[in-house]
Structures are given as C-alpha cells and as structure tokens.
Amino acid sequence: MKLKNTSTIVLIDDDLDLLDLLSSFFKQRGYKAIAFSNAEEALIEIENKRTEADVVISDLKLPVMSGMEFIKRTRKSIPSLPIILMTAEGSVETAVEAIETGAYDFVLKPLHIPQLLISVQRALHLNEVQTENTNLKSLFQGQDFMGLKGVIGKSQGFKKAMELAKRVSSSQANILISGESGSGKEVIAKAVHELGDKKDGPFIAINCSAIPENLLESELFGHAKGAFTGANDKKIGLFEEANKGTLFLDEIGDLSLPLQAKLLRVLQERKVKRIGENQYRDISARIICATHKDLRKEVSEGKFREDLYFRLNVIPIYMPPLRERRDDVLPLSEYFLKKFSLMNNVSVKGFSKEAIQKLEGHEWKGNVRELENAIERAVVLATSDILQAEDLPTEDVFKKDVPQNEESFSKKGLSFEDDKPVTLDELSKKYIQHIFDKNGGAKEQTAKDLGIDRKTLYRKLKEMNLN
C-alpha cells in the first residue's frame, strides 16, 4: 500500500523510550509523528484542533486518563478518528472491550512493528474511503428529482419517462424499458424500485448479454449441490436473492429461446426451480426488463418468443438517447465533473464556454456512458481548475467510446468448441477474470460490464480467490 506522506500519527504512552522508537520509525517512512506521554493533554490538543490527527496509537494503561477512557471521550467529539490501542494484557475480554468501546484495532506488547504499520495503513485507507463516501453522499443528496436522490435530467423526454415510472411504481404490472445502450434504462428501473412498495428490499441488476448462457441460467435460478460438475455447493439464484425487492434484467432481448421459456414460466407462476432440484420455490421479487433491441422485429424473425413479449410489454417505457435530450448534457456533465473531482482528489471547478459548446454539440452515440467516460478522462488529465475544449476527447477518441459488440470468447483464446470440457465454476472464473483483466482490475467497471452490482462482484471474487 502506498504510504501517505501527509498523514499525522499521534502517539500516546508513558514509556518515553517506546515513544522515541515509534516516532523515529514512522518519521523515517514519511509520516508526521507527534508524541504525548499524557492522554488528557493529547485529547485537549486534538479537540481544539491544535493537532490534526489522522490516526492515534495509544497505550491502555496511562496516568491520569486510561486509553479506554481516551477512546470513550474521543468518540463523542471525533467519532471517525481511528484509534489503535496497545497493551501488555492479552486477554480476550480486554480486546473485546476495546473494540466495543470504539478502538479501530488492538495490538499486544511487546510490539511487532511491521504489524503495527499495517494496522496504521489500513486505518488511513479507511479514513480515505469514509471521506470519499461522505463527499459522494453529499453530492448525491444535492440532486433531487421527484424525491429521488442522484437522478439528473431536465429534458422533456427524460421527464416523460420518469413520470411514467412513478405512475406505475405502485402497480404489479410488468415493465419493459427500451432505449439505446448507455441511455439510462437502469435509472428508470431504480426509480420504479425506489418509488414502489419494494423500496425496502434489494435492487439486483444483471446484464443478460454479459454472461454466457450456461452461466446465466445458474445465476438466475441457482443450483443444487452436485447438480453438475463443479457445483460443489448449493447456490441461490438471483430470482430468490431479489425476494421482496426488484430484479432488473437488462438486455433481455439477448436471452436464448430456452431461457426465454423459463423466464415466461417464472413470470406466469411466480415460482423458480434451482438446477438439479424438483422443488419449486415462491418468489416475491418484482421483475423489470430492458432492451436496446426492437423486440417486435425480433419476434417476427423468430428470435424472441411472442408470448413472452406480450407478457413483458404490459407497461412500455422508452428512454430517449442523449442526442435527443440536449438539455440533459450540461447537468450530467456538471454532476460527473463533481463526482470524479472528489474521487480523484483534484480541484476542477467547471467548464469553459468552448468546452460547453463542444459537449452540447457532440452526438453522444454512446449516450450517458460515453459522456461519463469523457468527463472522467478530462478530469484526470486536466491541467487547470477549468476544463477547456482541448481537455475533452477529440472526435476520434469519442468514437472509441461508442459501444461495440463484445469480442467473442474465441477471439480472446477462450473458444470451447475443440477444448476439453470445463466445469461451470471454471468457465465462470475464466470469464470474470477476462473482464477483470480487460478493465485493468477496476472493480466498478467490471461490475458494470458483467451487469451485476459491486457487492455481488466482491462476493464472486472472494469465492473464486480472484485478485
């Protein structure tokens, strides 16, 4: 982990030799270390902001004020300050009491200095994440559309789609959202979820085109232990995971005909059966579907079941492409500017007049996703606090952001026609690793490409020991 040279570590111990040792250790590694032999004195300095502390390392047994009392009093004034407690008492009860009181970590004396350094680095990283989350939360709370936080748009096309979503949110009718890739169909689905009676349940999204068919069936329906080679344990499918909430099936037009038949059965009977089981399970999730395809044309060509189309298309909602929502370009650009400035810890305040003209004049064939990528790139590479027209990608770079068909497995050396059979888990791992590597280890983008939320991705990476 990269050391943060601007971090200040406050050390509290009545052992002056240990204070000197720890001060020298952290200063040699680029930290600023401030030592106190008295916890009460340290507390006064920190509370009055005469000492800016990023992490505190304190002994448990101290004169005047104990380390435990220091934690209790600090929690009242600075609850987010991580405090690492040192003690020669290695009892489980003491450790539990320290953590319950509010200590970030608990280390034993004699100290293992490298282990203490790792604890400090983790505490600093936690601080950064909490600060970023607070800033992003403030950013989201600053946006309010129809009572929804973080929803941005003022064009007539966007308002019409959102108003229809609000009207049907309390009904149980099936909803089919159509629109180009990257236009914001998931925003509509989330609006239906947040405004309806399922808002207290989970919102689970999956991109049906991003996962191979044999993996997708297991993801949606789950499987029993031993149902197939590699099924070493039972798996709950997304239909069940989304119970009392909403399951958003994006790019439903890419489902194979066999899976379309199974989805139709689920919609009709409100029951699912895991692969390898005979037992049907009731589901209470609301199912919302979306597609960028013309499903009527797909039906006429025999690529999509007509009965499923009519079952899905009870309430059609259309999200116009960004080029038809010119009034949304600037508000979205300003939002992404603030978001990526906070995430990258840079100070970019706005756009020049020429930059605004360039943004509003572009066709945005990749829609909101292309706009987001363009603003992120510009913020990261910006050389001043005002983005200029030249900071934005050129037309050639813009074209690279337009969604293209994903390269087939065979082009990536993952063709399975002539290869030896692989288990489902191995195939899943290969594909997730492929997308993970393709994005350079960026988990947020990997989750987007796979059509799953970040929590689901983290769980899968952990299950498969993928780094």
C-alpha positions as CSV (number, residue, x, y, z in Angstrom):
1,M,0.0,0.0,0.0
2,K,1.3,3.4,-0.9
3,L,2.3,5.4,2.2
4,K,0.6,8.7,2.7
5,N,3.3,11.2,3.5
6,T,0.9,13.9,4.7
7,S,-0.6,11.7,7.4
8,T,-0.2,12.6,11.1
9,I,0.1,9.9,13.7
10,V,-0.4,10.8,17.3
11,L,1.4,8.5,19.8
12,I,0.4,8.3,23.5
13,D,2.5,6.3,26.0
14,D,4.2,7.0,29.3
15,D,7.1,4.9,28.1
16,L,9.4,7.6,26.7
17,D,11.8,5.1,25.1
18,L,8.9,3.5,23.2
19,L,7.6,6.9,22.1
20,D,11.0,7.8,20.8
21,L,11.3,4.4,18.9
22,L,7.8,4.7,17.3
23,S,8.4,8.4,16.4
24,S,11.6,7.6,14.6
25,F,10.1,4.6,12.9
26,F,7.1,6.5,11.4
27,K,9.1,9.6,10.6
28,Q,11.6,7.5,8.6
29,R,8.6,6.3,6.5
30,G,7.4,9.8,5.6
31,Y,4.8,10.2,8.3
32,K,4.5,13.1,10.7
33,A,4.6,11.8,14.3
34,I,3.5,13.7,17.4
35,A,4.2,12.1,20.8
36,F,2.4,12.6,24.1
37,S,3.1,11.0,27.5
38,N,-0.4,12.1,28.8
39,A,-3.7,11.1,27.1
40,E,-5.6,14.1,28.6
41,E,-3.1,16.5,27.1
42,A,-3.4,14.8,23.7
43,L,-7.2,14.9,23.8
44,I,-7.2,18.7,24.5
45,E,-4.8,19.3,21.6
46,I,-6.8,17.2,19.2
47,E,-10.2,18.5,20.2
48,N,-9.0,22.1,19.9
49,K,-7.6,21.2,16.5
50,R,-4.1,22.4,17.5
51,T,-3.0,18.9,16.5
52,E,-4.5,17.4,13.3
53,A,-4.5,13.6,13.9
54,D,-5.2,11.0,11.1
55,V,-4.5,8.0,13.4
56,V,-3.9,7.7,17.2
57,I,-1.8,4.9,18.7
58,S,-2.4,4.9,22.5
59,D,-1.3,2.7,25.4
60,L,-4.1,1.1,27.5
61,K,-2.6,1.9,31.0
62,L,-1.8,5.5,31.3
63,P,-1.6,8.0,34.2
64,V,-4.5,10.5,34.7
65,M,-6.6,9.1,31.8
66,S,-6.5,5.4,30.6
67,G,-6.5,4.5,27.0
68,M,-10.1,3.2,27.3
69,E,-11.3,6.5,28.7
70,F,-9.5,8.4,26.0
71,I,-11.4,6.3,23.4
72,K,-14.7,7.0,25.0
73,R,-14.2,10.8,25.2
74,T,-12.7,11.0,21.7
75,R,-15.7,9.1,20.2
76,K,-18.0,11.9,21.5
77,S,-16.2,14.7,19.7
78,I,-14.4,13.0,16.7
79,P,-16.2,9.6,16.1
80,S,-14.4,8.9,12.8
81,L,-10.8,9.2,14.3
82,P,-9.2,5.7,14.2
83,I,-7.5,4.7,17.5
84,I,-5.2,1.8,17.8
85,L,-4.8,0.5,21.4
86,M,-1.6,-1.0,22.7
87,T,-1.5,-3.2,25.8
88,A,0.6,-5.9,27.5
89,E,-2.7,-7.5,28.6
90,G,-3.5,-10.2,26.1
91,S,-6.9,-11.3,27.4
92,V,-9.8,-11.8,25.1
93,E,-12.1,-9.8,27.4
94,T,-9.8,-6.7,27.2
95,A,-9.7,-6.9,23.4
96,V,-13.4,-7.3,23.1
97,E,-14.0,-4.3,25.5
98,A,-11.6,-2.2,23.5
99,I,-13.3,-2.9,20.2
100,E,-16.7,-2.4,21.6
101,T,-15.6,0.9,23.1
102,G,-14.6,2.1,19.7
103,A,-11.0,1.1,19.1
104,Y,-10.1,0.5,15.5
105,D,-7.5,-2.1,16.4
106,F,-5.9,-3.8,19.3
107,V,-2.2,-4.7,19.4
108,L,-0.1,-6.5,22.0
109,K,3.2,-5.6,23.6
110,P,6.0,-6.3,23.0
111,L,5.1,-4.7,19.7
112,H,5.6,-6.3,16.3
113,I,6.4,-3.0,14.5
114,P,5.6,-4.2,10.9
115,Q,2.2,-5.4,12.1
116,L,1.5,-2.1,13.7
117,L,2.5,-0.3,10.4
118,I,0.0,-2.5,8.5
119,S,-2.7,-1.5,11.0
120,V,-1.9,2.2,10.6
121,Q,-2.0,1.9,6.8
122,R,-5.4,0.2,6.9
123,A,-6.7,2.8,9.3
124,L,-5.6,5.6,6.9
125,H,-7.2,3.8,4.0
126,L,-10.4,3.5,6.0
127,N,-10.3,7.3,6.6
128,E,-9.9,8.0,2.9
129,V,-12.8,5.7,2.0
130,Q,-15.0,7.2,4.6
131,T,-14.2,10.8,3.5
132,E,-14.8,9.8,-0.2
133,N,-18.1,8.2,0.7
134,T,-19.2,11.2,2.7
135,N,-18.4,13.6,-0.1
136,L,-20.1,11.4,-2.7
137,K,-23.1,11.0,-0.4
138,S,-23.3,14.8,-0.2
139,L,-23.1,15.0,-3.9
140,F,-25.9,12.5,-4.4
141,Q,-28.1,14.3,-1.8
142,G,-27.6,17.5,-3.6
143,Q,-29.5,16.1,-6.6
144,D,-33.3,15.6,-6.1
145,F,-35.7,14.7,-8.9
146,M,-39.2,13.6,-8.0
147,G,-38.0,12.7,-4.5
148,L,-35.1,10.6,-5.9
149,K,-31.5,11.4,-4.9
150,G,-28.9,11.4,-7.6
151,V,-31.3,11.4,-10.5
152,I,-30.3,14.1,-13.0
153,G,-32.2,15.3,-16.1
154,K,-34.5,18.1,-17.2
155,S,-35.3,17.3,-20.8
156,Q,-38.9,16.6,-21.8
157,G,-38.0,13.0,-22.9
158,F,-36.4,12.2,-19.6
159,K,-39.2,13.8,-17.5
160,K,-41.8,11.8,-19.5
161,A,-40.0,8.5,-18.9
162,M,-39.6,9.3,-15.2
163,E,-43.2,10.4,-14.7
164,L,-44.4,7.2,-16.3
165,A,-42.1,5.2,-14.0
166,K,-43.6,7.0,-11.0
167,R,-47.2,6.3,-12.1
168,V,-46.6,2.6,-12.5
169,S,-44.3,2.1,-9.5
170,S,-47.1,1.0,-7.1
171,S,-48.6,-1.4,-9.6
172,Q,-47.5,-5.0,-10.1
173,A,-47.7,-4.8,-13.9
174,N,-44.6,-6.0,-15.9
175,I,-42.5,-3.2,-17.2
176,L,-40.3,-3.2,-20.4
177,I,-37.8,-0.4,-20.7
178,S,-36.4,0.2,-24.2
179,G,-33.6,2.5,-25.3
180,E,-30.1,2.5,-26.7
181,S,-27.2,1.1,-24.7
182,G,-26.0,3.6,-22.1
183,S,-29.0,5.8,-22.3
184,G,-30.0,5.3,-18.7
185,K,-32.5,2.4,-18.7
186,E,-31.3,1.3,-15.3
187,V,-32.1,4.7,-13.9
188,I,-35.7,4.2,-14.8
189,A,-35.7,0.7,-13.2
190,K,-34.2,2.1,-10.0
191,A,-36.8,4.8,-10.0
192,V,-39.6,2.2,-10.2
193,H,-38.0,0.3,-7.3
194,E,-37.4,3.4,-5.1
195,L,-40.9,4.8,-5.6
196,G,-42.8,1.5,-5.2
197,D,-43.6,-0.8,-2.3
198,K,-40.4,-2.9,-2.9
199,K,-38.1,0.0,-2.0
200,D,-37.0,-1.6,1.4
201,G,-35.9,-4.7,-0.4
202,P,-32.8,-5.3,-2.6
203,F,-32.4,-3.9,-6.1
204,I,-30.4,-6.5,-8.1
205,A,-29.4,-5.8,-11.7
206,I,-27.9,-8.3,-14.2
207,N,-26.9,-7.8,-17.8
208,C,-28.2,-10.8,-19.7
209,S,-25.8,-10.2,-22.6
210,A,-22.7,-10.1,-20.5
211,I,-22.8,-13.6,-19.2
212,P,-22.6,-16.8,-21.2
213,E,-25.9,-18.8,-21.4
214,N,-24.8,-21.8,-19.3
215,L,-23.6,-19.4,-16.5
216,L,-26.6,-17.2,-16.8
217,E,-29.1,-20.0,-16.1
218,S,-27.2,-20.8,-12.9
219,E,-27.0,-17.1,-11.9
220,L,-30.8,-16.6,-12.4
221,F,-32.2,-19.8,-11.0
222,G,-29.4,-21.2,-8.7
223,H,-28.4,-24.8,-8.5
224,A,-28.3,-27.7,-6.1
225,K,-25.1,-29.2,-4.7
226,G,-23.8,-31.7,-7.2
227,A,-26.2,-30.6,-10.0
228,F,-23.3,-30.6,-12.5
229,T,-19.5,-30.9,-12.5
230,G,-18.1,-28.2,-10.4
231,A,-21.3,-27.5,-8.4
232,N,-19.5,-28.2,-5.0
233,D,-22.2,-26.3,-3.0
234,K,-25.7,-25.1,-3.5
235,K,-26.3,-21.7,-5.0
236,I,-29.2,-19.3,-4.5
237,G,-30.2,-17.7,-7.8
238,L,-30.9,-14.0,-8.3
239,F,-34.7,-14.5,-8.5
240,E,-34.5,-15.7,-4.9
241,E,-31.9,-13.1,-3.8
242,A,-34.2,-10.4,-5.0
243,N,-37.1,-11.6,-2.9
244,K,-39.2,-8.6,-1.5
245,G,-37.2,-6.4,-3.8
246,T,-36.6,-5.9,-7.5
247,L,-34.7,-7.9,-10.1
248,F,-33.7,-5.9,-13.2
249,L,-32.9,-8.0,-16.3
250,D,-31.1,-5.7,-18.7
251,E,-30.7,-6.7,-22.4
252,I,-33.5,-9.2,-22.1
253,G,-33.5,-9.4,-25.9
254,D,-30.2,-11.4,-25.8
255,L,-31.7,-14.3,-23.9
256,S,-31.7,-17.6,-25.7
257,L,-35.0,-19.2,-26.6
258,P,-34.8,-21.9,-23.9
259,L,-34.1,-19.3,-21.2
260,Q,-37.0,-17.2,-22.6
261,A,-39.3,-20.1,-22.0
262,K,-38.1,-20.5,-18.4
263,L,-38.5,-16.8,-17.8
264,L,-42.0,-16.9,-19.1
265,R,-42.8,-19.7,-16.7
266,V,-41.4,-17.7,-13.8
267,L,-43.5,-14.6,-14.8
268,Q,-46.6,-16.8,-15.1
269,E,-46.3,-18.9,-11.9
270,R,-44.1,-16.7,-9.7
271,K,-42.0,-19.8,-8.8
272,V,-38.5,-20.9,-9.6
273,K,-36.7,-24.3,-9.5
274,R,-33.0,-24.5,-9.0
275,I,-30.9,-26.5,-11.4
276,G,-30.8,-30.1,-10.2
277,E,-33.8,-29.8,-7.9
278,N,-37.5,-30.8,-8.3
279,Q,-38.8,-28.4,-5.6
280,Y,-40.4,-25.1,-6.8
281,R,-39.9,-22.0,-4.6
282,D,-42.2,-19.0,-4.4
283,I,-40.6,-15.6,-5.3
284,S,-41.9,-12.2,-4.4
285,A,-39.5,-10.1,-6.4
286,R,-40.7,-7.5,-8.9
287,I,-39.1,-8.2,-12.3
288,I,-38.3,-5.3,-14.6
289,C,-36.8,-5.9,-18.1
290,A,-34.9,-3.7,-20.5
291,T,-33.6,-4.0,-24.0
292,H,-31.9,-1.9,-26.7
293,K,-33.4,-4.2,-29.4
294,D,-36.7,-3.8,-31.3
295,L,-38.4,-6.9,-29.8
296,R,-41.3,-6.7,-32.3
297,K,-38.8,-7.2,-35.1
298,E,-37.1,-10.0,-33.1
299,V,-40.5,-11.7,-32.7
300,S,-41.1,-11.5,-36.5
301,E,-37.7,-13.0,-37.1
302,G,-38.3,-15.9,-34.7
303,K,-35.6,-14.7,-32.3
304,F,-37.9,-13.8,-29.4
305,R,-41.0,-15.6,-28.1
306,E,-44.2,-13.7,-29.0
307,D,-45.9,-14.9,-25.8
308,L,-43.0,-13.6,-23.6
309,Y,-43.0,-10.3,-25.5
310,F,-46.7,-9.7,-24.7
311,R,-46.2,-10.8,-21.1
312,L,-43.3,-8.3,-20.7
313,N,-44.7,-5.4,-22.6
314,V,-47.6,-4.5,-20.4
315,I,-46.1,-1.1,-19.5
316,P,-43.6,0.0,-22.1
317,I,-41.3,2.9,-21.1
318,Y,-38.9,4.5,-23.7
319,M,-35.7,6.3,-22.6
320,P,-34.6,8.6,-25.5
321,P,-30.9,8.6,-26.4
322,L,-28.8,11.5,-25.1
323,R,-28.7,13.2,-28.5
324,E,-32.5,13.7,-28.2
325,R,-32.1,15.1,-24.7
326,R,-29.7,18.0,-25.3
327,D,-30.9,19.7,-22.1
328,D,-29.5,16.9,-20.0
329,V,-25.9,17.1,-21.4
330,L,-24.7,20.0,-19.2
331,P,-26.4,19.0,-15.9
332,L,-25.0,15.5,-16.3
333,S,-21.5,16.9,-17.3
334,E,-21.5,19.1,-14.1
335,Y,-22.5,16.1,-12.0
336,F,-19.8,13.9,-13.4
337,L,-17.3,16.7,-13.0
338,K,-18.0,16.9,-9.3
339,K,-18.1,13.2,-8.9
340,F,-14.7,12.5,-10.5
341,S,-13.1,15.5,-8.9
342,L,-14.0,14.1,-5.5
343,M,-13.0,10.6,-6.4
344,N,-9.6,11.6,-7.8
345,N,-9.0,14.3,-5.1
346,V,-8.5,17.1,-7.7
347,S,-9.9,20.6,-7.8
348,V,-11.7,21.1,-11.1
349,K,-14.5,23.7,-10.8
350,G,-16.2,23.9,-14.1
351,F,-16.1,24.1,-17.9
352,S,-15.1,26.9,-20.2
353,K,-17.6,28.3,-22.7
354,E,-15.9,26.5,-25.5
355,A,-15.9,23.2,-23.6
356,I,-19.7,23.5,-23.0
357,Q,-20.2,24.2,-26.7
358,K,-18.2,21.1,-27.6
359,L,-20.2,18.9,-25.1
360,E,-23.5,20.2,-26.3
361,G,-22.6,19.8,-30.0
362,H,-21.4,16.2,-29.8
363,E,-23.7,13.4,-30.9
364,W,-23.0,11.1,-27.9
365,K,-23.7,7.9,-29.8
366,G,-22.6,6.0,-26.7
367,N,-25.1,8.1,-24.7
368,V,-24.6,8.8,-20.9
369,R,-21.9,6.1,-20.6
370,E,-19.8,7.8,-23.3
371,L,-20.3,11.2,-21.6
372,E,-19.3,9.8,-18.2
373,N,-16.1,8.3,-19.7
374,A,-15.3,11.6,-21.5
375,I,-15.7,13.7,-18.3
376,E,-13.7,11.2,-16.2
377,R,-10.8,11.2,-18.7
378,A,-10.8,15.0,-18.9
379,V,-10.8,15.4,-15.1
380,V,-8.0,13.0,-14.6
381,L,-5.8,14.7,-17.3
382,A,-6.8,18.3,-16.5
383,T,-4.0,20.8,-16.0
384,S,-6.2,23.7,-14.6
385,D,-9.3,24.1,-12.5
386,I,-11.5,24.9,-15.5
387,L,-11.8,22.3,-18.2
388,Q,-11.1,23.6,-21.7
389,A,-12.4,22.3,-25.0
390,E,-9.0,20.8,-25.7
391,D,-9.2,18.8,-22.4
392,L,-12.2,16.9,-23.8
393,P,-11.5,13.9,-26.1
394,T,-11.2,14.5,-29.8
395,E,-13.8,13.1,-32.2
396,D,-11.6,10.1,-32.8
397,V,-11.4,9.3,-29.1
398,F,-15.1,9.9,-28.7
399,K,-15.8,7.2,-31.4
400,K,-13.8,4.6,-29.3
401,D,-16.3,5.0,-26.5
402,V,-19.3,4.0,-28.7
403,P,-20.4,0.6,-27.5
404,Q,-19.2,-2.2,-29.9
405,N,-20.1,-5.8,-29.8
406,E,-18.0,-7.6,-27.2
407,E,-15.2,-9.7,-28.7
408,S,-16.2,-13.3,-28.8
409,F,-14.5,-15.7,-26.5
410,S,-12.8,-17.3,-29.4
411,K,-11.0,-14.1,-30.3
412,K,-9.7,-14.0,-26.7
413,G,-8.5,-17.5,-26.8
414,L,-11.4,-18.8,-24.9
415,S,-13.1,-20.9,-27.5
416,F,-14.7,-24.1,-26.1
417,E,-15.6,-25.9,-29.2
418,D,-12.5,-28.0,-29.5
419,D,-11.2,-27.7,-26.0
420,K,-11.6,-30.2,-23.2
421,P,-14.8,-29.8,-21.2
422,V,-14.5,-27.3,-18.3
423,T,-16.7,-27.1,-15.2
424,L,-19.2,-24.3,-14.8
425,D,-17.1,-22.7,-12.0
426,E,-14.0,-22.8,-14.1
427,L,-15.9,-21.2,-17.0
428,S,-17.3,-18.5,-14.7
429,K,-13.9,-17.8,-13.2
430,K,-12.3,-17.5,-16.7
431,Y,-15.0,-15.1,-17.9
432,I,-14.9,-12.9,-14.8
433,Q,-11.1,-12.9,-14.9
434,H,-11.3,-12.0,-18.6
435,I,-13.5,-8.9,-17.9
436,F,-11.5,-8.1,-14.7
437,D,-8.2,-8.1,-16.7
438,K,-9.8,-6.2,-19.6
439,N,-10.6,-3.4,-17.2
440,G,-7.2,-3.4,-15.6
441,G,-8.6,-4.6,-12.2
442,A,-11.2,-1.8,-12.0
443,K,-13.9,-3.4,-10.0
444,E,-16.6,-0.8,-10.6
445,Q,-16.3,-1.0,-14.4
446,T,-16.0,-4.8,-14.2
447,A,-19.3,-4.9,-12.3
448,K,-20.9,-2.7,-14.9
449,D,-19.7,-4.8,-17.8
450,L,-20.9,-8.0,-16.1
451,G,-24.3,-6.4,-15.3
452,I,-24.0,-7.0,-11.6
453,D,-23.7,-4.7,-8.6
454,R,-20.3,-4.3,-6.8
455,K,-21.3,-6.3,-3.7
456,T,-22.1,-9.3,-6.0
457,L,-18.8,-8.9,-7.8
458,Y,-16.8,-8.7,-4.5
459,R,-18.6,-11.9,-3.3
460,K,-17.7,-13.7,-6.5
461,L,-14.0,-12.5,-6.5
462,K,-13.8,-13.7,-2.9
463,E,-15.4,-17.1,-3.6
464,M,-13.1,-17.7,-6.5
465,N,-9.9,-16.2,-4.9
466,L,-9.6,-13.8,-7.8
467,N,-7.3,-10.8,-7.2
